[in-house]
Amino acid sequence: MSATKQLPDAEALCTALADAMRGHVDPAATALVGIHTGGVWVAERLHAALGLKIPPGSINVSFYRDDYSQRGLHANAKTSHIPFDVEGAHIVIVDDVLHTGRTIRAAMNELFDYGRPAKIDLAVLTDRGGRELPIAPTFCPHSQSWPDAQILALERADDGGLSFRLIKK
């Protein structure tokens, strides 16, 4: 393997993720909740591609993270918005990159403050490994490890196009 890894194609992964989910979600009864910010962008794409009827929600897990005292709140923090009844719902949490699992744990904790879902699945564009909690995606079209000193960040262009960028910590 070469020293330089190729970044995954975010647009192709969005399509592959929708294809993987098709047939496993009920368009009339499945709700998506995207984690700010990249997960919200992916959830919007999935909602349209899968023809889901329930409007997608968004969640900001900042206050639910176990490292909140170290990270604090980002200056441009978005609020959570869940436009459907969580109680008894089939919810798919959507994020761009799965790493340690702590963000997903925080998202589940916040969701339970809204009610008790019947089922929660997880859909991510890519799994970079490095899990610290026993959390695994239900739907994930790509896996690739990256050094801990690097962050794989999803970005959205003005035209709505999605791409990954590697950032040094």
Backbone torsions as a table, in degrees:
resi	resn	phi	psi	omega
1	MET	NA	141.0	-179.2
2	SER	-73.8	162.2	-178.7
3	ALA	-69.6	-26.2	-179.5
4	THR	-102.2	118.6	177.7
5	LYS	-86.5	145.8	177.2
6	GLN	-83.6	136.4	176.5
7	LEU	-69.9	142.2	178.0
8	PRO	-66.7	152.1	178.8
9	ASP	-84.9	104.7	-175.1
10	ALA	-62.4	-38.3	-179.8
11	GLU	-64.2	-45.9	178.9
12	ALA	-64.8	-36.4	179.5
13	LEU	-68.9	-34.3	175.7
14	CYS	-61.1	-43.7	178.6
15	THR	-64.8	-45.2	-179.9
16	ALA	-64.2	-37.2	179.2
17	LEU	-66.4	-44.8	177.5
18	ALA	-61.0	-41.9	178.7
19	ASP	-62.7	-39.8	179.9
20	ALA	-67.2	-32.4	-177.6
21	MET	-82.9	-28.7	-177.4
22	ARG	-57.6	132.3	-178.0
23	GLY	90.8	-12.5	179.0
24	HIS	-112.3	-4.0	178.0
25	VAL	-125.9	143.7	177.6
26	ASP	-90.4	113.6	-176.8
27	PRO	-55.7	-25.8	-178.7
28	ALA	-90.8	-15.5	-171.6
29	ALA	-130.0	4.3	-179.8
30	THR	-103.6	134.6	178.5
31	ALA	-115.2	139.0	176.4
32	LEU	-103.4	141.5	172.7
33	VAL	-129.8	111.9	179.2
34	GLY	-89.4	139.7	177.0
35	ILE	-87.4	128.4	-179.6
36	HIS	-58.8	134.5	2.5
37	THR	-109.3	-40.2	-176.8
38	GLY	-58.8	-38.5	179.6
39	GLY	-64.8	-31.7	177.3
40	VAL	-66.6	-43.1	178.9
41	TRP	-61.3	-43.9	-179.7
42	VAL	-67.1	-41.3	179.3
43	ALA	-60.8	-39.6	177.6
44	GLU	-60.5	-43.9	178.8
45	ARG	-63.1	-46.7	-178.1
46	LEU	-64.1	-41.0	-179.8
47	HIS	-56.9	-46.3	179.9
48	ALA	-69.2	-45.4	-176.2
49	ALA	-65.3	-33.6	-177.0
50	LEU	-93.8	-7.6	179.6
51	GLY	63.7	40.1	-178.9
52	LEU	-73.4	144.7	-176.9
53	LYS	-89.1	-35.6	-178.6
54	ILE	-76.2	128.3	-178.9
55	PRO	-62.3	143.2	-178.3
56	PRO	-71.6	149.2	176.2
57	GLY	-104.2	169.9	176.0
58	SER	-136.4	149.9	-175.6
59	ILE	-139.0	135.5	174.7
60	ASN	-110.0	112.4	-173.2
61	VAL	-90.4	8.0	-173.7
62	SER	-50.5	-46.4	-176.7
63	PHE	-75.2	-13.9	-176.8
64	TYR	-101.1	-3.6	-179.9
65	ARG	-73.0	144.1	179.8
66	ASP	-76.4	-7.6	177.3
67	ASP	-113.1	23.8	-178.6
68	TYR	-56.3	-39.9	-177.9
69	SER	-64.5	-25.0	178.8
70	GLN	-89.7	-39.4	-174.7
71	ARG	-88.0	-34.8	-176.8
72	GLY	71.3	-165.9	-178.3
73	LEU	-105.7	133.4	177.9
74	HIS	-66.5	150.8	-178.4
75	ALA	-60.7	-36.6	-177.5
76	ASN	-104.6	39.1	-176.7
77	ALA	-61.9	133.7	177.6
78	LYS	-93.8	156.4	177.5
79	THR	-89.8	158.3	174.7
80	SER	-78.2	147.3	179.3
81	HIS	-144.2	111.2	179.2
82	ILE	-116.5	98.8	-173.7
83	PRO	-88.7	27.6	-179.6
84	PHE	-149.1	166.2	179.6
85	ASP	-80.3	117.8	-178.9
86	VAL	-72.1	-32.1	-176.6
87	GLU	-56.9	117.1	177.1
88	GLY	75.8	6.8	-176.3
89	ALA	-84.3	155.3	167.5
90	HIS	-93.1	113.9	-175.7
91	ILE	-117.1	136.3	172.3
92	VAL	-111.0	114.2	173.2
93	ILE	-76.9	132.7	-177.0
94	VAL	-120.1	130.5	174.7
95	ASP	-140.5	165.1	-179.1
96	ASP	-81.9	-51.9	-175.6
97	VAL	-127.4	129.4	173.4
98	LEU	-98.9	127.1	180.0
99	HIS	-126.4	-94.7	-174.2
100	THR	-78.4	-25.2	-176.5
101	GLY	97.7	-8.6	-176.7
102	ARG	-68.7	-35.4	177.6
103	THR	-65.6	-40.3	179.8
104	ILE	-67.1	-41.6	176.7
105	ARG	-58.9	-42.9	179.2
106	ALA	-64.3	-40.2	179.4
107	ALA	-63.9	-42.0	178.9
108	MET	-65.1	-40.5	177.7
109	ASN	-59.9	-43.6	179.6
110	GLU	-67.0	-41.9	178.9
111	LEU	-56.7	-40.2	-179.1
112	PHE	-68.1	-18.0	172.5
113	ASP	-70.6	-22.1	178.6
114	TYR	-90.0	-17.7	-177.4
115	GLY	151.8	-177.4	-179.0
116	ARG	-108.3	106.5	178.1
117	PRO	-66.2	153.1	174.3
118	ALA	-72.2	-35.0	-176.3
119	LYS	-156.3	141.8	174.2
120	ILE	-125.8	127.0	171.7
121	ASP	-112.1	165.9	178.4
122	LEU	-127.0	128.4	176.4
123	ALA	-122.9	126.9	178.4
124	VAL	-135.4	153.0	176.8
125	LEU	-71.0	-42.2	-177.9
126	THR	-147.0	147.5	177.1
127	ASP	-112.1	116.2	-177.6
128	ARG	-96.3	5.3	179.1
129	GLY	74.4	-169.0	178.5
130	GLY	82.0	27.1	-175.9
131	ARG	-61.9	137.5	173.8
132	GLU	-111.0	-11.6	178.7
133	LEU	-130.7	154.0	-178.4
134	PRO	-78.2	70.3	-178.2
135	ILE	-123.2	133.1	-179.9
136	ALA	-135.8	146.5	179.0
137	PRO	-75.6	146.2	171.6
138	THR	-79.5	-39.8	-179.0
139	PHE	-127.4	122.2	-179.4
140	CYS	-159.0	110.6	-176.8
141	PRO	-82.6	-2.8	-173.0
142	HIS	-153.7	140.1	173.6
143	SER	-135.2	136.1	177.2
144	GLN	-161.8	129.9	-179.6
145	SER	-83.9	149.8	177.8
146	TRP	-135.8	150.1	176.9
147	PRO	-59.9	146.8	179.9
148	ASP	-59.4	-23.7	-179.7
149	ALA	-77.4	0.2	-178.8
150	GLN	-121.8	142.5	176.4
151	ILE	-111.4	128.9	174.9
152	LEU	-92.5	110.4	-173.2
153	ALA	-113.2	133.9	175.3
154	LEU	-87.2	135.1	178.7
155	GLU	-125.4	150.7	177.8
156	ARG	-119.5	125.6	178.8
157	ALA	-77.0	167.6	179.0
158	ASP	-57.1	-31.0	179.8
159	ASP	-84.8	2.7	178.4
160	GLY	93.1	-6.8	179.5
161	GLY	-65.9	141.7	-179.0
162	LEU	-106.6	142.3	177.1
163	SER	-152.6	157.3	176.9
164	PHE	-98.0	150.1	174.6
165	ARG	-136.6	143.8	177.4
166	LEU	-98.1	128.1	-177.2
167	ILE	-121.6	136.6	175.4
168	LYS	-81.1	137.7	178.5
169	LYS	-67.8	NA	NA
